[in-house]
Structures are given as structure tokens and as C-alpha cells.
């Protein structure tokens, strides 16, 4: 009876703190974990020490620690003494199960702002395929499992961290995938708080044939080492393969690992881990990566790091890129398809930036450049156009409340958004527009002279571009990066052609006027067609304004078309203007 009363009193003591708990008060400044993986039983067992710092403005008497709901808390200690804590399920989509196992810890002493405390933790459980968070918002089960493929099993073992499987403790307020970008925003906020957090995890697998590939050590050229351990109780020898994840920051890289019978394939700019039955396919991927080297070196300079590819042995799993590491099944594909798949991870190995729009946009832009080189500009613009529909959808609330006097009429700017579609889609268009405005040479020089450590203010890249391009681009970065002004809406307002009667060459003087009905300015190409050919000019048309340009043509114009697809805009149905017949006197 006394035990029941004590338990009730302890639960009551936690009710008030739990209801007012600040889950973002503490930053984990140091992780030191030991992870045991047993593939046949699907089990992951973790022990370790966490160092927490109170980064809030108030003293804290409680803290929350969250792990995947597939795992269970076994113990929490402070200064070698068991801590008081209660556990509960916490619904949140930062984990593939859609839930977390949360432990609310009653600290033995109040931690003042800036103060630290260390906790020893033990937890573990079975990690099996689970796509609950996706299926409950309507995703088909088969498709959902292709994205949330994380699991521990003999046939397939691969685990990603925060955002997929929370296999190391975090503390984040509950978020749902049904609430726009809430999940991505919450994870980005957590990463921003943990930019200086150190992460170490020693991972071991009981298996003499397995290899353990990890994300964290960019220079790692192997997949773990084999060791033998004697059990003093039975005298049996256990073969273990182990590897270490070491990160000086959790702001950029998600700790992850995969286990299989891997062998490495090394190239100067690529390190690929594949199973022994995929040698021929691995060589195809390596050849595709090498084929990208020329265009990547031309635009980004010589490679300073190697991209890494880790094979996923589940053939149905969708590829996943984590910085300069790509998890992917190896599939027979055309060389051009493999080149496109590998370009983003190769760009990430050569070029890093604290600006997500630069990293994501540049990776997709380089895919477009590669298509342009192999198949021409039209094909490259068709590739960029694949993202125009979602960009248009994202700009709809902005256009509905658009006001030329507003600094940001609605929506989130490219500079601050965490929406990957906007980052990659709008970002890649932005780089393409800069290429058209400045030329290859100026943009290449800006990229090769970019230094991530110097990018301490949003205008750093703008100033670099302006310096190399020799022109003022404040309007462009304001409309497209710093603010969300929506998209342009371009139309030919008028084409006026006048024959020059006193010209011995009988030329026509043609004036083209373009109107921009949208909220973002753009420098756009205009094609003027005649019976004998066509001529292209470029016009800078600011938001809600008109601009005109004169040119000479050897024949009367018949049609004018604004925008060849290089500028994403709201409405492409009004881009063509048929010119009335011009009579020469």
C-alpha cells in the first residue's frame, strides 16, 4: 500500500512540471553513446552520457528526453544515482512511428541559465519498418514504406536519425506532418540550437561478415573493423564489427548508419560501398560520377572531398541524401540517369553553405547545367519547369494579397524557408536566372570564390555576385531571396514596328513593351519573329511596371514571345503577341 501511495505522490509531483515543461530549454552539448545492434532480433540497445546546458532565461528543475516510440527507456542516472523520471507516449512526426517515448526527468537541483548537467541513459528496443506518420495522413502503405525504410533486420539494416528514427535523445515540442512544414521547421530549429554540439557514437554489430557504414566521418574509407570478444561466462568468442560516428556539429549532418556485407569501390571523387553481388552496378555508378567531373570542376573548382554512396539492400527503398552521402539501392539505369542521381551528392561534397537555398538550389541547378550540356537549353528548361507548378501553388496566397508597397505580402522567403521543394525549385531557377543575366564566367567565378565560413550575413552572396557580375542586383535578391514577392506575370503589352524609309538596308525599327503584372521583378528574354528569322533581346521588368526596348530587324515582325521558360511565372498563357501587319510606304 505504501508503495502505491508513493508512486501516486511521485506522479502528482510531475503533473505540474509536465504541463509547463519547456522542451526547448536545454541543449544537448555532448553525446557519448554506445550502441549495440542485434540484427536477427531487430534490437538496438543504447547506453551513454548526455551533457545538457540550460539555454533558457529561467532556472530549470525538469527536462524532457525523447526517443523513438520503438524504443523504451530502461534507466536514467545523475551522478551515479538513479534519477526520478516518468515516461509517457508523446505524439510527434519527427519519428517514423509518429510517436516518441518521452522521459520527464526531475533534476536533483535547479539548473540555472547557462548551467550544465550530465545524465547517464539506457534505452533500447526493436526497430522494424513503420510508416504510421505517413499512412495516417493518407499516403498509400507501399509508397510510405519506400520513404520510411529504416529498420534493423538481418536482410536490411539502415537507420537515419532525427526526422526518421530518433535513436539518440532529443527534446522537441510535438509537430505533425499534416501541419504544413511544421516538422521540417521544428527539426531545423533543433539543428540551429545544436550547431556546436559534439556527437560520438560507438556502434557495434555482432557479425563477422557484416560491414558497418556510417554518416558522420567524411574521411572514413572503410566500413568498420572486426574484433573478437571472449565471454567470461561461457568462454565463447563473439565476432563484432564496429565503427564510430564523430560529429563536431549536429547542425548539418544527420547521424545515420547501414549494415551489410559491404565492400568499397574507391575513385578520386567517390567512395561507394556495395554488396559483393553488385560489382558491375557499382562500377556503372562510379563511371557516372566520373563523367560528372568535368562540368563540376568547371563550375565549382577541383574536388576537395569525396562523395559517398552507401547501397541500400532493399531494392524498393527510395534514395536519401544526407549532405555528401547518398543512401540508394543500386539499379541498372542509363548513364545519363545515374549522372543526374549523383550530381547533388557530388555537389555537396565540393560545395557547402550555411544557406539551405544556396546548397539545395545549386545542386539542382547543376543538374540543369548538365542537361543543358548534353541535350540543350530547351531540355534543361523543361527540367526546371518540373518545379514550376508547386512554386505557383506556394505563391498563390502571396499573389492574393500582393501589394507593391509591401515588403513581404505573404508566405515565407527563400532565405528562411525550410520547404525543400521551394529551396530546390526556386533556388535552382534563381541560379539559372543569374546565369542568364551575368553569363557563365561571372557566376562560375562567384561560386569558386565562395567561402562558407565567410557567409555570416544574408547579403554575402549578393555582394560576391555583384562584384563579379559588375552590376547592381539588389532588386533581384530582394524580390527572390530576402522577401517572398510571389512570381512575375509577364505579358507583351505592345509591339510597334516602323519601316525606316531613309535606310538603304530597308530595316524596321521595332519597339517591344513588356508588362509585369506580378510581384517579383525579372530580366526576361523576348523573341521577336519575322518571316526570315528571329531575334532575341532581354528586358528588365520590375514588379507592376512596364519596360520597353528598341531593336532593328531586316523584316517586319510577325510575333513576339516573352519568356522562354527560364523565369518561373504565374501565367504563361499571355506570353505571345501577334503583331499586326506593317505596310511599308
N, C-alpha and C positions, 0 to 999 in steps of 0.2 A: 504493500500500500504506500509506504514512504517513497519507494522508487517511482511509482506512478505520479504521486504529488510533485516530486522533484522534477520529473520530466515535464509536467504541465507548467510548473513555475518557470522552467527554462524556456519553454515555448512562448509563454506570455511575455517574458523578458525580451524576446526577439520581435514581437509583433510591431511595436512602435518603431524600432530602428529599421525594420524591413520596409515599412511603409514610407519612410522618409529617407531611405538609403540613397546616397549619391554614388551611382555606379561609375561615374567618371572622375571621382575624387583622386583615386590612386593610379599612378603609372607604374607598370612593372619595369623597373630599370635593368633587371638582370634575370635571365632564365638559365638555370643549370639543371638539365633533365637527363635522366637515364631511361631509355625506352627499350622494352623487350617485346619482340614480335614473334608470335607463335602462329604460323600460317595455317596449319591443319585445323586448329581450334578457332581461328579468326580473331584471336585475342591480342590486344595491345595493353601492356602494363607499364605504367609510368611512375617513377619516383623522382623527387628533385627538390630544389630550393628556389624560391622566388624572393626577390628583393623589391619591395613596394615603397614608393615615395608619395607622400601626400601633396599633390599639386593643387589642391583646392585652397580656398581662403579661410576655411574653417577647420578647427580640430575635428578629428575623426575617431570614433570609438568602434566602428564596424567597417567591414569591407566585404565585397562580393567577389567570388571567383566562379567562373562559368567554364564548363567543358561540354562537349557533345553529349546529348542525351543517350547516345550509345554507350557512354562510359559512366562509371559510378565512382563517387568519392569514397575512398577507404580510410583516409586519415589526414588530419591537418595538425601540425605541431608548431609551437613557437618556443624557442629556447629549450628544445628537447622535451617540452611538456605538452601533452595533448591540449589542443585549443578547444574552446566551446564553439560549436557551429551547428547549424541546422541546414538540411538540404531540401530543395524543392524543385519541381519542374518549372521551367521558365520558357514560355513560347517565344521563339525568335527564329527568323530565317537566315541568320548568319551561319547556321549549320544545316547540312543536307537533310537531317531528320525533322527540321522545323521546330526543334525543341532543344533546350540546354539543361544540363544538370548543374544547378546553381547551389553553391555553399555560401551562406551568410555567416561570416566569422565574427565573433565577439572578441575584440582585441583586449589583451590583458591591461593595457594602459592606453590612454588617449594619445594619438599621434598628431602632433602639431603641424601646421602648414610647413612644408619643406622637410619634415621629419621622415625617417625611413623605418621599416620593419621587415624582418625576414621570416618567411613561412616555409616549413617543410611539408611537402604534399605527397600523397599517394592516391592514385586513381587508375582505373582500367576497365576493360570490357570488350565486347565483341563489336567489330566494325564490319558490317555487312552492307550490301547495296541498299540504298534508301533514297527515294526521291520524293518524300512526302511533301516537302515545301513547294515543289513544282506541280505535283498532281492536284494538290488542293486549290491551286489557282487555275486549274483546267488543262494543264499540259497532259498529253497522252503519256501513259506509263512508259511505253517503249522509248519514246523520244526523250522523256525526262531522265531515264536511266543512262542514256547515251551522254548526257551532260553531267549528271551526278554519279560518276562511275567509281568513286572512292570506295575501297574495301580492303580487307585483309583476308586472303584465301590462298590456298596452295596454287591454284591456277592463275590468279591475278591479284597482285598486291600493289596498290598505289594510293597514296594518301596526300592530299593537299591540305593546307592549313586554313586559317581564318577565312571565312566565306564559303568553305566547302565542308571540312571536318575540323571542329575546334578541338584539336588534340593537345593543345597547350592552353593553360588557363588565361582567360581574358575577363573583362568586365565592360559590358556594353548594354545600354538600355534596349528594350525589346523593339524590334523592327519587323516589318512584313513586306514580302515581295509584291503584295497587292497595292502597296502604297508608293507607286512611282519608283523613284531612285533612292528610297529610304535606306535600303540595305547597303547599297554602294556608298551612300553618303556617310552612314554610320561607320562602316569599315574604314573609309578614308579618314574620318575624324580620329578613329583609334590609331591608325598608322601615323597621323600627324603628331599625336601625343607621344608616340614611341619611336620617333626618328633617331633618338640617341640610345635606345635600349639594346643591350647586348643579349644575344641568344646563343646558347650552346646546348646541343642535344647529342648524346652518345646513343646511337641506335644499334641494336643487336638482333640478329635473326638466327635461330637455331637451325642450321642447314649448311652442309659442306659444299653443296653445288650452287647455292644462290649467290647473287651479287646484289649489293645494295647501293643504288644510285640516289644521290641526294641533291636538293636545290639549296644552295647556300654558299658553297665554296666554289667560286668561279674558276679557280685554277685546278680543281680536282681532276686528275687524269685517270682515276681508277674508280671502281665501284665497290670499295671496301676491302678489308683484309680478313683473312681466315685465322682463327685462333682456336686452340683446344683447351677445354676446361675439364678438370677432373672433379667429379662429385665425391666428396669425402665420405658420404654415407654409403654409396653403392660401389664406388670405385670405377664407375663408368666414365668414359671420356665423351664429352659433348663438343661437337664442332659448331662454332659460331662464326658468322660473318658480321662485321661491324663497320660502321662509318660514322663520321661526326659532321653535324651541321653547325657551322660557326658563322654568325652574322653580327656585324657591328651596328646594324640598324634594322629595325623591323618596318621602316617606312616605305621601302621599295620592294622588298622581296618577301614572298610568302614561303615559309619553310615547308618543304614537301619532300617525299621520297617514293621510290618504287623498288620492288624486289622481283628479280627474275634471274634466269641463267644468262646473264649479260656478258657480252664481250665487246671491247671498244674498237671503233674504227676511227682513226685519227687523221685529220687533214690540217693544213696550216690555219684555216679559219673555222674549222668544225670539229667537234668531238661527238661521235654518235655511238650510243650504247644500244645494242640489239641482241636478240637471242640467236643462238647458233644456227637455227634453221632459216634465218633471214639474211644471209650473207649477200646474196645477189641484190635484194631490195635495198639493203643498206648502202651498197655501192652506188645504186641509182640515186639515192638521196645525196650522197657525198658528191657525186658528179654534178647534180643540180645546184648544190651550194657553191661549188667551184665556178660554175657557169655564171653565177651572180657577181663574182668578184670584180669583174671589170667595171660594171656600172656602179657598184657600191663604192669602189675606190675612187672613181671619177667624181662622185658626189660627196662622199664623206671622208675621203682620205684612206690611207692604209689601215688595215685592221690592227687594233691594239688588244683585242681579246677574241676568244673563240666562242662561237655559238655552240650550244649543246642540245642535242636531240636525244630523248630517252624514249625508247619504244614502249608503248602500251600493248600488252599481250592480249587484251580484249579487242578484237577487231571491230566491234561496234562502238567503241568509245570515241567521242568527239575530241579532236585535238585541243590542247590547252597550253597557252603560252604564259610563262611567268618570267618576265624580264628576258634575259638572254637564253632561257631554257624552254624547249618545246617538248611537251609530252604528246606523243602521237602514235597511233598504230602505223605500221609500215605497210603501205598498199601499193600495188602496181598501178602506176599512173604515167601519163605523158611527161616528158622532161619539163615542158613549159608549166604544167600544173604543179609539179614539185618545186620549181623555181619560185612560183608565186607563194606557195605554202611556206617556204623557208625564208623569204626576204624579210618579213617582220622580225623574226628572231635574230637574223644576221644583222639587221639594222640596230637592234637593241644591244648586240654585243659590241658594236662600233660607236654608238652614239647614245649618251644618256642625258637626261634633263630633269630638273625638278618640276617642270611644267608638263602635266599629262597631255595637254593639247599638242605640244611640240612632239613628244615621244610618239603618241598614237597617230597623230596626223602625218608625221614624217614617215612612219612605217608604211602606211597605206599609200602615201604619195610615191614612195619608191617603187611600190608595186605598179602604180600607174606609169611611172617613167619607164619601167622595164617593158610594159606592154607597148608603150609608145615606140620604144626602140625596136621591138620585134615585129609589131603589127600595125604601127602607125597611130597618128593622133586620134583619128576617129574611134578606134578601138579603145584607146586609153580613156577618152571622154565617156564612152559607153560604160566602162568600168567605174568611173567616178559617179556616173548617173545612178548606179545601183543604190546609192545612199540619198538621192535627192528626195524620194518620197517620204522617208522618215524625217528628213530635215524640214520638209514642208509641213509635215504634221506637227513637229515641235515648234514651228514658227507661227502656227495658227493663232494661239492666244496673244502673241505679240502683235500680229497684224490686226487683230480685232480691236486692240486698244492703242494702235500706233498713233504717235504724235511726234512730229518732227522736233518739237521743243523739249521732248522728254529725254532724259539721259539714259533711261532703260525702261521702255514702256511695258515690259513684262518678260517673264522667263529668265533663265539663268545664262550668264555669259559663258563663252567658250573658255575664258580664263579660269573660271571657278567651277564649272560643271564636272560631275563625275559620271555622266551618262556616256557610256563607251561608244554608242552609235554617233552621238554628237561629236565626241572627241575625234573619232576616226573619220567620220564622214565630212563634217565641216572643216576639221583640221586638214584633211587631205586636199579638199577644194582650195583652202586658203593657200597652201604651199603651191598648188598649181597656178593660182591667180598671180602670186608673187613671181613665179617663173615667167609667166606671160608678160608681166609688167616690166621686169628687170632684166630678163634674159638668163640663160643657164649660168654663165660665168659669174655674175654678181651673186646669185643665190648659192652656187657652189662655194664661193669664197666665204660667204657668211656662215655656211654650215661647217666648213673645215676650220674656221677660226672661232667657232662657238666653244665656250668652256663652261660646263655645268656649275663649277664652283664659283664662277663669277656672276651667275644668273641669280642675283639677290633682289632684283626688283622687276616688276612686270614689263617695264619698257626696255629691258636689257636687249632682247632680241630685236625689237623695233629699231633701236639705235644702231645695232650691228647691220641690219638690213639697209637702213638709210645711208650709213657710211659707205657701204659697198655699192649700193644702187644709185647713189648721188641724187636722191630725190626725197621730198617730204612725204611720209606715209602715215602721218598722224590720223587723217580721216579714215584710212583703211583699218588700222588697228583699233581705233575707237569703235567703228561700226561692226567689225567682225570678231574682235578678240575681247576687248575690255567691257563692252556693252553688248546686250542682245537686242539688236535693232531689227531682227527678223531677216528677211531676204529681199533682194531687189525685185522689182516688177517692171521689166523693160519693154518698151514699145517704140516703133518708128512713128514719130509724130508727123513728119513730112519729109518728102524728098523733092527738092526744087532743082531742075536742070535747065540751063540756059546755054544755047549754042553761041560760041564766040565767033561772030561773023568776021571779025578782023584778024582772026588767027589763020595763018596759011595751012596749019595742020588740021583745021576744022574740028578742034576739040570742043568738048562740052564742059562747062563749069557746073559742078554738082554740089549742092549743099544738103547734107543729111542732118536732120534734127531727131534726137532720141530723148524720150521722156522716161523718167524713173518714178513709177508710182509707189515703189516700195520704201521701206525704212532704212535700207543699207545702201551705201554708195558702191559703185563698181566701175572699173575700167574694163570696157567690153569691146570685143571685135564686131565690126559691122561689114558685111559683104555686100558689095554693090554689083549687080549683074547686068551685063549688056549682051546683045546678040553675038558679039565677038569674044566674050570672055568675062572675067570678073576681077574686081579689085577689092582688097580688104584694108580697112582703116580701123583705128582704135579711138574710142571716145571715153572720157571720164565723165560719168553722170552721177552726181551726188543725189542723195535721197530726196524725193519730192521736188526734183528740179529737172530742167531740160538742158541739153548741151548740143551744139552744132559743130560740124566740121565740113570744110570745103575740100574738094579734090577735083582733078581734071581727068576726063575719060575720053577715049577716042570715038565713042559712040554713045547714043542716048541710053540712059539706064532703063531697064525694064522692071527690075525688082530689087528690093533691099531687105536684108535679113540681119537682125541684131541678135548677137549671142550664138555661138556655135556649140553651146553646152559646157563651156569652160567656166561659166559663172552660174551657180545654182540660183534659181529664181522662182517666184511664186507661180507665174503663169507663162508658159511657153507658147500659148495659142495665139498671142498677139505680136509675135516676133517678126512676121513677114508683112511687107508693104509692097503692093503692086503699083508701079509708077505709071501715071497717065502718059500717053504717047506725047512726045515732044516734036513739034513741027519746026524744021529749020526754015528760016525766011529765005 
